[in-house]
């Protein structure tokens, strides 16, 4: 939804709701991001050099849309010692707007500028989905570390080439943009689950944004909403079940034919854990994506709502947690990628996890697309 076209009363209510959900500073940048997406000013040639910035920096951002503007650039600038040197987008208006707002040295359309610059240590990749792996593979081959926003691949062939690049360039660290495992309440829930024995029963209900049928998400090469959205919750299932307990697993779809945005499926994991995921996008959600998780493992019953509140019951012991603002783990996810890149003692994500999270959602897409039960092996 384009909020800039809505009536003034709607805009005011939206801002008030965001203040309650995210606090003042995040609300301000989210409002600015709506204006950023409407920017039409461009630069000539293939680059624009910021006259108010010197030629220093160790970070580049590839893809300068809403998420990069309101989240990646925001947290890199506010919460790390890093400096953004390059902003790249095929749409010059987006890279120019981001560069001016965050005092970035160069807005460019030439990826080689970034790859050939030895001062760039980390590249955040948040372009269109089909290009994520392509940008990442080239960066890794040039010795850069990468933070790849979801999904990190859209085809198994991309995962094979990404794996090869990682194996051949062990000094490059790879981080994934799955932010929710870094959220405060999810960490609490994971700790509670790790104290219980046996396998798990997981039930996700997610209400997402309705988008038009001609949205770029639905282009065949981009992977649709399963790879673009559902990957968040398939990845969360891996964390909840335990990476060592996931594969092999079996995926069973229960969806209507020709549905682009509404899916139901179950996953039977190797340790006997089960997950049911329902993703529904039938209209506009005023507060953004709504997420409800119910968990049963051992003596634990737990309910997580919108990464804002969590309740746990362990026999007679009941606990309730509620944050002042929603925490989807964005800050921790983005900041830790930078800090870990700069630390000699830290590594990127394990290759087995990078590969496993990719294969699981790719097989989910296969199951939903074909309407057949699909097995997934690592």
C-alpha positions as a Markdown table, in Angstrom:
| # | Residue | x | y | z |
|---|---|---|---|---|
| 1 | Unk | 0.0 | 0.0 | 0.0 |
| 2 | Unk | 1.2 | 3.5 | -0.9 |
| 3 | Unk | 0.6 | 5.4 | 2.3 |
| 4 | Unk | 1.4 | 8.7 | 0.7 |
| 5 | Unk | -1.8 | 8.5 | -1.3 |
| 6 | Unk | -4.0 | 7.8 | 1.7 |
| 7 | Unk | -6.2 | 10.5 | 3.5 |
| 8 | Unk | -4.5 | 12.7 | 6.1 |
| 9 | Unk | -6.6 | 11.0 | 8.9 |
| 10 | Unk | -5.2 | 7.6 | 7.8 |
| 11 | Unk | -1.6 | 8.9 | 7.8 |
| 12 | Unk | -2.0 | 10.4 | 11.3 |
| 13 | Unk | -3.4 | 7.1 | 12.7 |
| 14 | Unk | -0.6 | 5.2 | 11.0 |
| 15 | Unk | 2.1 | 7.4 | 12.6 |
| 16 | Unk | 0.5 | 7.1 | 16.0 |
| 17 | Unk | 0.3 | 3.3 | 15.7 |
| 18 | Unk | 3.9 | 3.2 | 14.6 |
| 19 | Unk | 5.0 | 5.3 | 17.5 |
| 20 | Unk | 3.4 | 2.7 | 19.8 |
| 21 | Unk | 4.9 | -0.2 | 17.9 |
| 22 | Unk | 8.4 | 1.0 | 17.1 |
| 23 | Unk | 9.1 | 4.3 | 19.1 |
| 24 | Unk | 9.9 | 7.8 | 17.8 |
| 25 | Unk | 13.2 | 7.3 | 15.9 |
| 26 | Unk | 12.1 | 4.2 | 14.0 |
| 27 | Unk | 8.8 | 5.9 | 13.1 |
| 28 | Unk | 10.5 | 8.9 | 11.7 |
| 29 | Unk | 12.8 | 6.9 | 9.4 |
| 30 | Unk | 9.8 | 4.7 | 8.3 |
| 31 | Unk | 7.9 | 7.9 | 7.3 |
| 32 | Unk | 11.0 | 9.2 | 5.5 |
| 33 | Unk | 11.3 | 5.9 | 3.7 |
| 34 | Unk | 7.8 | 6.4 | 2.2 |
| 35 | Unk | 9.0 | 9.6 | 0.7 |
| 36 | Unk | 12.3 | 8.0 | -0.3 |
| 37 | Unk | 10.3 | 5.5 | -2.5 |
| 38 | Unk | 8.6 | 8.4 | -4.3 |
| 39 | Unk | 11.9 | 10.2 | -5.1 |
| 40 | Unk | 12.4 | 10.7 | -8.9 |
| 41 | Unk | 15.7 | 12.7 | -9.0 |
| 42 | Unk | 18.5 | 10.9 | -10.7 |
| 43 | Unk | 22.2 | 11.5 | -11.5 |
| 44 | Unk | 24.0 | 11.4 | -14.9 |
| 45 | Unk | 26.5 | 8.8 | -16.0 |
| 46 | Unk | 27.0 | 5.8 | -13.8 |
| 47 | Unk | 27.8 | 7.4 | -10.5 |
| 48 | Unk | 27.3 | 10.4 | -8.2 |
| 49 | Unk | 29.9 | 11.6 | -5.8 |
| 50 | Unk | 28.7 | 13.3 | -2.7 |
| 51 | Unk | 30.4 | 16.7 | -2.3 |
| 52 | Unk | 29.7 | 16.6 | 1.4 |
| 53 | Unk | 31.4 | 13.3 | 2.1 |
| 54 | Unk | 35.0 | 12.2 | 2.0 |
| 55 | Unk | 36.1 | 9.0 | 0.1 |
| 56 | Unk | 36.2 | 6.8 | 3.2 |
| 57 | Unk | 34.0 | 3.9 | 4.3 |
| 58 | Unk | 34.0 | 0.1 | 4.7 |
| 59 | Unk | 30.4 | -0.8 | 3.8 |
| 60 | Unk | 28.4 | -1.0 | 0.6 |
| 61 | Unk | 24.7 | -1.4 | 0.2 |
| 62 | Unk | 23.4 | -3.1 | -3.0 |
| 63 | Unk | 19.7 | -2.5 | -3.5 |
| 64 | Unk | 18.4 | 0.8 | -2.1 |
| 65 | Unk | 14.7 | 0.2 | -1.6 |
| 66 | Unk | 12.5 | 0.6 | 1.4 |
| 67 | Unk | 14.2 | -2.0 | 3.6 |
| 68 | Unk | 17.7 | -0.7 | 2.9 |
| 69 | Unk | 16.7 | 2.8 | 3.5 |
| 70 | Unk | 14.7 | 2.3 | 6.7 |
| 71 | Unk | 16.6 | -0.6 | 8.3 |
| 72 | Unk | 20.0 | -1.5 | 6.9 |
| 73 | Unk | 21.4 | 2.0 | 6.4 |
| 74 | Unk | 19.7 | 3.2 | 9.6 |
| 75 | Unk | 21.3 | 0.6 | 11.8 |
| 76 | Unk | 24.7 | 0.6 | 10.2 |
| 77 | Unk | 24.8 | 4.4 | 10.5 |
| 78 | Unk | 23.3 | 4.6 | 14.1 |
| 79 | Unk | 24.6 | 1.5 | 15.8 |
| 80 | Unk | 28.0 | 0.5 | 14.3 |
| 81 | Unk | 31.3 | 2.2 | 13.7 |
| 82 | Unk | 31.0 | 1.4 | 10.0 |
| 83 | Unk | 30.6 | 4.0 | 7.3 |
| 84 | Unk | 28.6 | 3.4 | 4.1 |
| 85 | Unk | 30.8 | 4.3 | 1.1 |
| 86 | Unk | 28.6 | 3.0 | -1.8 |
| 87 | Unk | 24.9 | 2.8 | -2.5 |
| 88 | Unk | 24.1 | 0.8 | -5.6 |
| 89 | Unk | 20.7 | 0.4 | -7.3 |
| 90 | Unk | 19.6 | -0.1 | -10.9 |
| 91 | Unk | 17.1 | 2.7 | -10.1 |
| 92 | Unk | 19.4 | 5.8 | -9.7 |
| 93 | Unk | 16.7 | 7.7 | -7.8 |
| 94 | Unk | 16.8 | 5.2 | -5.0 |
| 95 | Unk | 20.6 | 5.1 | -4.6 |
| 96 | Unk | 20.8 | 8.9 | -4.8 |
| 97 | Unk | 18.1 | 9.4 | -2.2 |
| 98 | Unk | 19.8 | 6.9 | 0.2 |
| 99 | Unk | 23.2 | 8.5 | -0.4 |
| 100 | Unk | 22.0 | 12.0 | 0.4 |
| 101 | Unk | 20.1 | 11.0 | 3.5 |
| 102 | Unk | 23.0 | 9.0 | 5.0 |
| 103 | Unk | 25.9 | 11.0 | 3.7 |
| 104 | Unk | 27.2 | 8.1 | 1.5 |
| 105 | Unk | 30.2 | 8.9 | -0.6 |
| 106 | Unk | 29.0 | 7.4 | -3.9 |
| 107 | Unk | 25.8 | 6.4 | -5.5 |
| 108 | Unk | 26.5 | 4.1 | -8.4 |
| 109 | Unk | 25.1 | 1.6 | -10.9 |
| 110 | Unk | 28.5 | 0.0 | -11.4 |
| 111 | Unk | 29.1 | -3.0 | -9.2 |
| 112 | Unk | 32.7 | -3.2 | -10.2 |
| 113 | Unk | 33.3 | 0.1 | -8.3 |
| 114 | Unk | 32.5 | -1.8 | -5.1 |
| 115 | Unk | 34.2 | -5.1 | -5.9 |
| 116 | Unk | 37.5 | -3.4 | -6.9 |
| 117 | Unk | 37.6 | -1.2 | -3.8 |
| 118 | Unk | 39.9 | -2.8 | -1.2 |
| 119 | Unk | 38.4 | -0.6 | 1.6 |
| 120 | Unk | 35.0 | -2.3 | 1.3 |
| 121 | Unk | 34.9 | -5.2 | 3.9 |
| 122 | Unk | 31.1 | -5.9 | 4.0 |
| 123 | Unk | 28.4 | -5.7 | 1.4 |
| 124 | Unk | 24.7 | -5.7 | 2.4 |
| 125 | Unk | 22.7 | -7.2 | -0.4 |
| 126 | Unk | 19.0 | -6.2 | -0.6 |
| 127 | Unk | 18.2 | -6.0 | -4.3 |
| 128 | Unk | 15.5 | -8.0 | -6.1 |
| 129 | Unk | 15.4 | -11.6 | -4.9 |
| 130 | Unk | 16.8 | -13.3 | -8.0 |
| 131 | Unk | 19.9 | -11.2 | -7.9 |
| 132 | Unk | 20.8 | -11.8 | -4.2 |
| 133 | Unk | 23.0 | -14.9 | -4.9 |
| 134 | Unk | 24.5 | -13.4 | -8.0 |
| 135 | Unk | 25.8 | -10.3 | -6.2 |
| 136 | Unk | 26.9 | -12.4 | -3.3 |
| 137 | Unk | 28.9 | -14.9 | -5.4 |
| 138 | Unk | 30.8 | -12.1 | -7.1 |
| 139 | Unk | 31.5 | -10.4 | -3.8 |
| 140 | Unk | 32.8 | -13.6 | -2.2 |
| 141 | Unk | 35.1 | -14.2 | -5.1 |
| 142 | Unk | 36.5 | -10.8 | -4.6 |
| 143 | Unk | 37.2 | -11.5 | -0.9 |
| 144 | Unk | 34.3 | -9.5 | 0.5 |
| 145 | Unk | 32.1 | -10.5 | 3.3 |
| 146 | Unk | 28.4 | -10.4 | 2.6 |
| 147 | Unk | 25.1 | -10.0 | 4.4 |
| 148 | Unk | 22.5 | -11.5 | 2.1 |
| 149 | Unk | 18.9 | -10.5 | 2.7 |
| 150 | Unk | 16.2 | -13.1 | 2.3 |
| 151 | Unk | 16.0 | -15.2 | 0.2 |
| 152 | Unk | 19.7 | -15.9 | -0.3 |
| 153 | Unk | 18.9 | -18.1 | -3.3 |
| 154 | Unk | 15.8 | -18.7 | -5.5 |
| 155 | Unk | 17.1 | -21.8 | -7.3 |
| 156 | Unk | 19.0 | -24.9 | -6.3 |
| 157 | Unk | 21.5 | -24.1 | -9.0 |
| 158 | Unk | 22.2 | -20.8 | -7.3 |
| 159 | Unk | 22.8 | -22.6 | -4.0 |
| 160 | Unk | 25.3 | -24.9 | -5.6 |
| 161 | Unk | 27.3 | -21.9 | -7.0 |
| 162 | Unk | 27.1 | -20.0 | -3.7 |
| 163 | Unk | 28.4 | -23.1 | -1.9 |
| 164 | Unk | 31.3 | -23.4 | -4.3 |
| 165 | Unk | 32.2 | -19.8 | -3.9 |
| 166 | Unk | 32.1 | -20.1 | -0.1 |
| 167 | Unk | 34.3 | -23.2 | -0.1 |
| 168 | Unk | 36.8 | -21.6 | -2.5 |
| 169 | Unk | 37.0 | -18.3 | -0.5 |
| 170 | Unk | 37.1 | -19.3 | 3.2 |
| 171 | Unk | 38.1 | -15.8 | 4.3 |
| 172 | Unk | 34.9 | -14.3 | 3.2 |
| 173 | Unk | 32.2 | -14.4 | 5.8 |
| 174 | Unk | 28.5 | -14.9 | 4.9 |
| 175 | Unk | 25.6 | -13.7 | 7.0 |
| 176 | Unk | 21.9 | -14.1 | 6.3 |
| 177 | Unk | 19.2 | -11.5 | 6.7 |
| 178 | Unk | 16.9 | -13.8 | 8.8 |
| 179 | Unk | 16.4 | -11.3 | 11.6 |
| 180 | Unk | 13.7 | -12.9 | 13.7 |
| 181 | Unk | 16.0 | -15.4 | 15.4 |
| 182 | Unk | 17.8 | -12.4 | 16.8 |
| 183 | Unk | 14.8 | -11.0 | 18.5 |
| 184 | Unk | 14.7 | -10.8 | 22.3 |
| 185 | Unk | 11.5 | -12.8 | 22.8 |
| 186 | Unk | 12.5 | -15.5 | 20.3 |
| 187 | Unk | 15.8 | -16.0 | 22.2 |
| 188 | Unk | 13.8 | -16.5 | 25.4 |
| 189 | Unk | 11.5 | -19.0 | 23.8 |
| 190 | Unk | 14.4 | -20.9 | 22.3 |
| 191 | Unk | 16.0 | -21.1 | 25.8 |
| 192 | Unk | 12.8 | -22.4 | 27.3 |
| 193 | Unk | 12.5 | -25.0 | 24.5 |
| 194 | Unk | 16.0 | -26.2 | 25.0 |
| 195 | Unk | 15.2 | -27.1 | 28.6 |
| 196 | Unk | 12.6 | -29.5 | 27.5 |
| 197 | Unk | 13.1 | -33.1 | 26.2 |
| 198 | Unk | 11.5 | -34.7 | 23.1 |
| 199 | Unk | 10.3 | -33.3 | 19.9 |
| 200 | Unk | 8.2 | -30.2 | 19.2 |
| 201 | Unk | 4.8 | -29.2 | 17.8 |
| 202 | Unk | 4.8 | -25.8 | 16.1 |
| 203 | Unk | 1.9 | -23.9 | 14.7 |
| 204 | Unk | 2.4 | -20.6 | 12.8 |
| 205 | Unk | -0.3 | -18.3 | 11.5 |
| 206 | Unk | 1.0 | -15.4 | 9.6 |
| 207 | Unk | -1.1 | -12.5 | 8.0 |
| 208 | Unk | 0.9 | -10.7 | 5.4 |
| 209 | Unk | 0.4 | -7.7 | 3.2 |
| 210 | Unk | -1.8 | -8.1 | 0.2 |
| 211 | Unk | 0.1 | -7.2 | -3.0 |
| 212 | Unk | -1.1 | -6.8 | -6.6 |
| 213 | Unk | -0.9 | -9.7 | -9.0 |
| 214 | Unk | 1.5 | -7.7 | -11.2 |
| 215 | Unk | 3.9 | -7.1 | -8.3 |
| 216 | Unk | 7.6 | -8.0 | -9.1 |
| 217 | Unk | 7.5 | -10.7 | -6.4 |
| 218 | Unk | 5.4 | -12.8 | -8.8 |
| 219 | Unk | 7.8 | -12.7 | -11.7 |
| 220 | Unk | 8.8 | -16.3 | -12.4 |
| 221 | Unk | 12.5 | -15.7 | -11.7 |
| 222 | Unk | 11.9 | -14.1 | -8.3 |
| 223 | Unk | 10.3 | -17.1 | -6.6 |
| 224 | Unk | 7.0 | -15.6 | -5.5 |
| 225 | Unk | 5.8 | -15.1 | -1.9 |
| 226 | Unk | 7.1 | -18.5 | -0.6 |
| 227 | Unk | 10.7 | -17.6 | -1.3 |
| 228 | Unk | 10.1 | -13.9 | -0.6 |
| 229 | Unk | 8.1 | -14.1 | 2.6 |
| 230 | Unk | 7.5 | -17.7 | 3.8 |
| 231 | Unk | 11.2 | -18.3 | 4.1 |
| 232 | Unk | 11.2 | -16.3 | 7.4 |
| 233 | Unk | 9.0 | -18.9 | 9.1 |
| 234 | Unk | 10.6 | -22.0 | 7.6 |
| 235 | Unk | 13.9 | -20.6 | 8.8 |
| 236 | Unk | 12.5 | -20.1 | 12.3 |
| 237 | Unk | 11.3 | -23.7 | 12.3 |
| 238 | Unk | 14.9 | -24.8 | 11.8 |
| 239 | Unk | 16.0 | -22.8 | 14.9 |
| 240 | Unk | 13.1 | -24.1 | 17.0 |
| 241 | Unk | 13.5 | -27.7 | 16.0 |
| 242 | Unk | 17.3 | -27.6 | 16.1 |
| 243 | Unk | 19.6 | -27.6 | 13.1 |
| 244 | Unk | 20.7 | -31.1 | 13.8 |
| 245 | Unk | 17.1 | -32.4 | 13.9 |
| 246 | Unk | 15.7 | -31.0 | 10.7 |
| 247 | Unk | 16.8 | -33.3 | 7.8 |
| 248 | Unk | 15.6 | -35.3 | 6.2 |
| 249 | Unk | 12.1 | -33.9 | 6.4 |
| 250 | Unk | 8.8 | -34.2 | 4.5 |
| 251 | Unk | 6.6 | -31.3 | 3.3 |
| 252 | Unk | 2.9 | -31.7 | 2.7 |
| 253 | Unk | 0.9 | -28.9 | 1.1 |
| 254 | Unk | -2.8 | -28.1 | 1.7 |
| 255 | Unk | -3.5 | -25.2 | -0.6 |
| 256 | Unk | -5.9 | -24.3 | -3.4 |
| 257 | Unk | -4.7 | -24.3 | -7.0 |
| 258 | Unk | -3.4 | -21.1 | -8.5 |
| 259 | Unk | -3.1 | -19.3 | -5.1 |
| 260 | Unk | -0.2 | -16.8 | -5.2 |
| 261 | Unk | -0.4 | -15.5 | -1.6 |
| 262 | Unk | -2.3 | -17.9 | 0.6 |
| 263 | Unk | -0.7 | -21.2 | 1.7 |
| 264 | Unk | -1.0 | -23.9 | 4.2 |
| 265 | Unk | 1.5 | -26.7 | 4.7 |
| 266 | Unk | 2.9 | -29.1 | 7.3 |
| 267 | Unk | 6.5 | -30.2 | 7.8 |
| 268 | Unk | 7.5 | -33.5 | 9.5 |
| 269 | Unk | 11.1 | -33.2 | 10.7 |
| 270 | Unk | 13.7 | -35.9 | 11.2 |
| 271 | Unk | 13.3 | -36.0 | 15.0 |
| 272 | Unk | 9.5 | -36.3 | 14.9 |
| 273 | Unk | 8.8 | -32.6 | 15.3 |
| 274 | Unk | 6.0 | -31.2 | 13.3 |
| 275 | Unk | 5.3 | -27.7 | 12.1 |
| 276 | Unk | 2.1 | -26.3 | 10.5 |
| 277 | Unk | 2.5 | -23.0 | 8.6 |
| 278 | Unk | -0.4 | -20.9 | 7.3 |
| 279 | Unk | 0.4 | -17.7 | 5.4 |
| 280 | Unk | -2.6 | -15.5 | 4.5 |
| 281 | Unk | -2.6 | -12.3 | 2.6 |
| 282 | Unk | -6.2 | -11.4 | 1.9 |
| 283 | Unk | -6.2 | -7.7 | 2.7 |
| 284 | Unk | -4.3 | -4.8 | 4.2 |
| 285 | Unk | -2.9 | -5.3 | 7.7 |
| 286 | Unk | -2.7 | -1.9 | 9.4 |
| 287 | Unk | 0.1 | -2.9 | 11.8 |
| 288 | Unk | 2.2 | -4.7 | 9.2 |
| 289 | Unk | 2.8 | -8.4 | 9.2 |
| 290 | Unk | 1.0 | -10.2 | 12.0 |
| 291 | Unk | 2.6 | -13.4 | 13.4 |
| 292 | Unk | 1.2 | -15.9 | 15.9 |
| 293 | Unk | 3.2 | -18.9 | 17.1 |
| 294 | Unk | 1.9 | -21.7 | 19.4 |
| 295 | Unk | 4.4 | -24.2 | 20.7 |
| 296 | Unk | 4.2 | -27.5 | 22.6 |
| 297 | Unk | 7.4 | -29.3 | 23.7 |
| 298 | Unk | 7.7 | -31.5 | 26.8 |
| 299 | Unk | 6.0 | -29.6 | 29.6 |
| 300 | Unk | 6.2 | -26.3 | 27.8 |
| 301 | Unk | 3.2 | -24.6 | 26.2 |
| 302 | Unk | 4.2 | -21.2 | 24.7 |
| 303 | Unk | 2.6 | -18.5 | 22.6 |
| 304 | Unk | 4.5 | -15.8 | 20.8 |
| 305 | Unk | 2.6 | -12.8 | 19.2 |
| 306 | Unk | 4.0 | -10.3 | 16.8 |
| 307 | Unk | 7.4 | -10.5 | 18.5 |
| 308 | Unk | 5.9 | -8.2 | 21.0 |
| 309 | Unk | 4.5 | -10.5 | 23.7 |
| 310 | Unk | 5.3 | -14.1 | 24.9 |
| 311 | Unk | 3.6 | -16.3 | 27.4 |
| 312 | Unk | 5.0 | -19.6 | 28.7 |
| 313 | Unk | 3.5 | -22.3 | 30.8 |
| 314 | Unk | 5.6 | -25.1 | 32.3 |
| 315 | Unk | 3.3 | -27.2 | 34.5 |
| 316 | Unk | 2.3 | -24.7 | 37.3 |
| 317 | Unk | 4.8 | -22.0 | 36.3 |
| 318 | Unk | 3.5 | -19.3 | 34.1 |
| 319 | Unk | 5.5 | -16.4 | 32.7 |
| 320 | Unk | 4.5 | -13.4 | 30.6 |
| 321 | Unk | 6.8 | -11.1 | 28.7 |
| 322 | Unk | 5.9 | -7.9 | 26.9 |
| 323 | Unk | 8.3 | -5.5 | 25.2 |
| 324 | Unk | 7.7 | -1.8 | 25.0 |
| 325 | Unk | 8.1 | -1.9 | 21.3 |
| 326 | Unk | 8.1 | -4.8 | 18.8 |
| 327 | Unk | 11.5 | -6.4 | 18.2 |
| 328 | Unk | 11.9 | -8.4 | 15.1 |
| 329 | Unk | 15.7 | -8.7 | 15.6 |
| 330 | Unk | 16.6 | -6.3 | 12.7 |
| 331 | Unk | 19.0 | -4.2 | 14.8 |
| 332 | Unk | 20.9 | -7.3 | 16.2 |
| 333 | Unk | 20.9 | -9.0 | 12.8 |
| 334 | Unk | 22.4 | -6.1 | 10.9 |
| 335 | Unk | 24.8 | -4.8 | 13.6 |
| 336 | Unk | 26.2 | -8.3 | 14.4 |
| 337 | Unk | 27.0 | -8.9 | 10.7 |
| 338 | Unk | 29.2 | -5.8 | 10.7 |
| 339 | Unk | 30.8 | -6.5 | 14.1 |
| 340 | Unk | 31.5 | -10.1 | 13.2 |
| 341 | Unk | 33.0 | -9.1 | 9.9 |
| 342 | Unk | 35.4 | -6.9 | 11.7 |
| 343 | Unk | 36.3 | -9.4 | 14.4 |
| 344 | Unk | 39.0 | -11.9 | 13.8 |
| 345 | Unk | 37.4 | -14.2 | 16.4 |
| 346 | Unk | 34.0 | -14.4 | 14.7 |
| 347 | Unk | 32.9 | -16.5 | 11.8 |
| 348 | Unk | 30.0 | -16.2 | 9.4 |
| 349 | Unk | 27.1 | -18.6 | 9.2 |
| 350 | Unk | 27.9 | -22.3 | 8.9 |
| 351 | Unk | 27.6 | -23.6 | 5.4 |
| 352 | Unk | 25.3 | -26.4 | 6.5 |
| 353 | Unk | 22.9 | -23.9 | 7.8 |
| 354 | Unk | 23.1 | -21.6 | 4.7 |
| 355 | Unk | 22.4 | -24.6 | 2.5 |
| 356 | Unk | 19.8 | -26.2 | 4.8 |
| 357 | Unk | 17.7 | -23.0 | 5.1 |
| 358 | Unk | 17.8 | -22.6 | 1.3 |
| 359 | Unk | 16.9 | -26.1 | 0.5 |
| 360 | Unk | 14.0 | -26.3 | 2.9 |
| 361 | Unk | 12.2 | -23.3 | 1.5 |
| 362 | Unk | 12.9 | -24.3 | -2.1 |
| 363 | Unk | 11.3 | -27.7 | -1.4 |
| 364 | Unk | 8.4 | -26.0 | 0.3 |
| 365 | Unk | 7.9 | -24.0 | -3.0 |
| 366 | Unk | 8.1 | -27.2 | -5.0 |
| 367 | Unk | 5.5 | -28.9 | -2.8 |
| 368 | Unk | 3.1 | -26.0 | -3.0 |
| 369 | Unk | 3.5 | -25.5 | -6.7 |
| 370 | Unk | 3.0 | -29.2 | -7.5 |
| 371 | Unk | 0.4 | -29.9 | -4.8 |
| 372 | Unk | 2.5 | -33.0 | -3.9 |
| 373 | Unk | 4.3 | -34.3 | -0.9 |
| 374 | Unk | 8.0 | -33.5 | -1.2 |
| 375 | Unk | 11.0 | -34.9 | 0.7 |
| 376 | Unk | 13.9 | -32.6 | 1.6 |
| 377 | Unk | 17.4 | -33.9 | 2.3 |
| 378 | Unk | 20.5 | -31.9 | 3.1 |
